[in-house]
Structure formats: structure tokens, C-alpha cells
Amino acid sequence: VQFQTLSTCNARCIFCCHHHSPGEIPHGRMDDAMLHKIIAECARHKLAVGRISPYLTNEPLQDKRMPEIIRSIHKSCGPFVKTKINTNASLLGEDMSRKLLDSGLTHLWISVNGYSPETYKESMALNFNTVMNNINVFLDMKKTLGRKRPKVIITTIRTRLVENELEKAREYWAQRDVVF
């Protein structure tokens, strides 16, 4: 089950609709009643629901409720339902990292589409150093707390901008023991 709680994104990735036609995307925030209705429906059918992903084409961490949403999913649906979000990590600061680690999140996919400040800015229009620092803080906190979850996967879309940086990326993430 995949749904979007907030329809905005703070990045402007060259391959995304938020870059090409942001004015055509209706923006809004899912109200709590609808959110709880979806989670309750998933709980009623938890044996048929393998994973719940509360994001689509947005930045899920812009919704400050996200750690509580994930916690609620796990409380309602039990341990057999996995949760996954995909983030650009620009908002994955220390406080959000701790909250996500405590939420029960099982899978965290992080989009990194550039491995130099220049390439990253051109590809995603975000600050590379901030994002890499946020990811490293999260990984260090996860290790310090001895958490096995969430499983962290770094994703990069192969574009002409990042083509020459992919080997550097593979080496970096291998040193951090992260799936790339």
C-alpha cells in the first residue's frame, strides 16, 4: 500500500515532475482522519499487506508527522508489515534521525543523485554537504544505538550528470556498509 500524506517536495530533481511542472501539481496535506482510516483499513487486512509506504512523488520528511505515522502503522498492523520511505535526506537531521530510528521504520531509501557539490546541485537543487552530513549522522546514530533497522539503501539514477561519479559512489557506500 502506498499513499502520500503531503504533496510537496523541497528538491527540484531534473528527472521529476516537481522540476518540470511544479505549478501543475496540486498541493495539500492529508488530514489525520483520512490517514487513520487508511492505517485502520490496512490493519484489518494486515495478512494481505506486505508493505506500507507513506510517500509517492514527494519528500516524506516534510511531513513532521512521519515518524508518528510509521509508529502508528506498526502499532496497528503488527510486526509482519514492513514500512518504507524514500527521502532526499535534506531534512534528515539529528532529531528526525532519532525519531525515525525509534518509529520502527524497516526500510529507508535515500536518493543521492550527484557526488560532488556541483553535480548534486544541478541534479537535485539541494546542498550536497548538508545531505551527506545528514546521511552520515543517521548511519552513525543507527550504529551507536545498535539498531538493525531500518535497512538503508542509497539510490542514484544514472544520468549523464552522475555517470562519471558512480564508481566513487560505489566505493564510498561500500566503506559505510550501505547497499548502493
C-alpha positions as CSV (number, residue, x, y, z in Angstrom):
1,V,0.0,0.0,0.0
2,Q,1.4,3.4,-1.0
3,F,-0.1,6.7,-0.2
4,Q,1.1,10.3,0.0
5,T,0.5,12.4,3.2
6,L,1.9,15.6,1.8
7,S,2.3,16.6,-1.8
8,T,5.3,18.9,-1.7
9,C,9.0,18.4,-2.3
10,N,11.9,20.6,-1.4
11,A,14.1,19.3,-4.2
12,R,13.9,20.0,-7.9
13,C,15.4,16.8,-9.4
14,I,16.0,17.0,-13.1
15,F,14.1,13.8,-13.7
16,C,11.0,14.6,-11.6
17,C,7.6,16.2,-12.1
18,H,8.4,18.7,-9.3
19,H,11.2,20.1,-11.6
20,H,9.3,20.1,-14.9
21,S,5.8,21.2,-14.0
22,P,5.6,22.2,-10.3
23,G,2.7,24.5,-10.9
24,E,0.6,21.7,-12.3
25,I,0.8,19.6,-9.2
26,P,-2.0,20.1,-6.7
27,H,-0.5,20.6,-3.2
28,G,-2.0,19.6,0.1
29,R,-1.7,17.7,3.3
30,M,-3.7,14.5,4.1
31,D,-5.9,15.2,7.2
32,D,-5.5,13.0,10.2
33,A,-8.9,11.3,9.9
34,M,-8.1,10.1,6.4
35,L,-4.7,9.0,7.5
36,H,-6.1,6.9,10.4
37,K,-8.8,5.5,8.1
38,I,-6.1,4.2,5.7
39,I,-4.0,2.7,8.5
40,A,-7.1,1.1,10.1
41,E,-8.0,-0.5,6.7
42,C,-4.5,-1.8,6.3
43,A,-4.7,-3.3,9.8
44,R,-7.9,-5.1,9.0
45,H,-6.2,-6.7,6.1
46,K,-2.7,-7.0,7.6
47,L,-2.2,-10.5,6.4
48,A,-2.6,-9.3,2.8
49,V,-0.5,-6.1,3.2
50,G,3.2,-6.8,3.0
51,R,4.5,-3.2,3.0
52,I,3.1,0.3,3.6
53,S,4.9,3.2,2.1
54,P,3.6,6.6,3.1
55,Y,5.1,8.6,0.2
56,L,4.8,8.9,-3.6
57,T,6.3,11.8,-5.5
58,N,7.1,13.9,-2.6
59,E,9.6,14.4,0.2
60,P,8.0,12.4,3.1
61,L,10.2,14.1,5.8
62,Q,8.5,17.4,5.0
63,D,5.5,15.9,6.9
64,K,6.6,16.3,10.5
65,R,4.1,13.6,11.4
66,M,6.1,11.0,9.5
67,P,7.8,9.2,12.5
68,E,4.4,9.0,14.3
69,I,2.7,7.8,11.1
70,I,5.2,5.0,10.8
71,R,4.9,4.2,14.6
72,S,1.1,4.1,14.2
73,I,1.4,1.7,11.2
74,H,3.5,-0.7,13.2
75,K,1.3,-0.5,16.3
76,S,-1.9,-1.1,14.2
77,C,-0.6,-3.6,11.7
78,G,1.9,-5.6,13.7
79,P,5.4,-6.8,13.1
80,F,4.8,-8.5,9.8
81,V,4.1,-5.3,7.8
82,K,7.1,-3.5,6.6
83,T,7.4,0.2,6.2
84,K,9.4,2.1,3.6
85,I,10.1,5.7,2.7
86,N,12.3,7.2,0.1
87,T,13.9,10.6,1.0
88,N,16.4,13.0,-0.4
89,A,17.8,13.3,3.2
90,S,17.9,17.1,3.2
91,L,15.6,17.1,6.3
92,L,17.2,14.0,7.9
93,G,18.8,15.9,10.8
94,E,19.7,14.5,14.2
95,D,16.2,14.9,15.7
96,M,14.5,13.4,12.7
97,S,17.1,10.6,12.6
98,R,16.4,9.6,16.2
99,K,12.6,9.8,15.7
100,L,12.8,7.6,12.6
101,L,15.1,5.1,14.3
102,D,12.5,4.9,17.2
103,S,9.5,4.7,14.9
104,G,10.0,1.1,13.7
105,L,10.7,2.1,10.1
106,T,12.0,-1.0,8.3
107,H,13.4,0.4,5.0
108,L,14.9,3.8,4.3
109,W,15.8,4.5,0.7
110,I,17.8,7.7,0.2
111,S,18.1,9.3,-3.2
112,V,21.6,10.8,-3.9
113,N,21.9,12.0,-7.5
114,G,25.3,13.5,-7.6
115,Y,28.6,13.0,-5.7
116,S,30.1,16.5,-5.9
117,P,28.5,19.7,-4.7
118,E,28.2,21.0,-8.3
119,T,26.7,17.8,-9.8
120,Y,24.3,17.4,-6.8
121,K,23.1,21.0,-7.0
122,E,22.5,20.7,-10.8
123,S,20.8,17.3,-10.4
124,M,18.6,17.9,-7.3
125,A,19.0,21.6,-6.4
126,L,19.9,20.8,-2.8
127,N,23.1,21.2,-0.7
128,F,25.3,18.2,-1.2
129,N,27.3,18.8,2.1
130,T,24.2,19.1,4.2
131,V,22.7,15.9,2.7
132,M,25.9,13.8,3.1
133,N,26.3,15.0,6.7
134,N,22.6,14.1,7.4
135,I,23.1,10.6,6.0
136,N,26.3,10.1,7.9
137,V,24.7,11.3,11.2
138,F,21.9,8.9,10.6
139,L,24.2,5.9,9.9
140,D,26.4,6.7,12.9
141,M,23.4,7.1,15.2
142,K,22.0,3.8,13.9
143,K,25.3,2.1,14.6
144,T,25.8,3.7,18.0
145,L,22.3,2.6,19.1
146,G,22.9,-0.9,17.8
147,R,19.8,-0.8,15.5
148,K,19.5,-3.3,12.7
149,R,16.6,-1.4,11.2
150,P,15.9,0.4,9.1
151,K,17.7,-1.2,6.2
152,V,19.3,1.7,4.3
153,I,19.6,1.7,0.6
154,I,21.2,4.5,-1.4
155,T,19.7,5.1,-4.9
156,T,21.2,7.0,-7.7
157,I,19.5,7.5,-11.1
158,R,22.1,7.1,-13.8
159,T,22.1,10.3,-15.8
160,R,24.8,12.0,-17.9
161,L,25.5,14.2,-14.9
162,V,26.4,11.4,-12.5
163,E,27.8,8.9,-14.9
164,N,31.4,9.7,-14.1
165,E,30.8,9.7,-10.3
166,L,29.2,6.3,-9.9
167,E,32.4,4.4,-9.2
168,K,33.3,6.9,-6.5
169,A,29.8,6.5,-5.1
170,R,30.1,2.7,-5.0
171,E,33.4,2.9,-3.1
172,Y,32.1,5.4,-0.6
173,W,28.9,3.5,0.2
174,A,30.8,0.2,0.4
175,Q,33.0,1.8,3.1
176,R,29.8,2.8,5.0
177,D,28.4,-0.8,4.6
178,V,25.4,0.5,2.8
179,V,23.6,-1.0,-0.1
180,F,24.1,1.0,-3.3
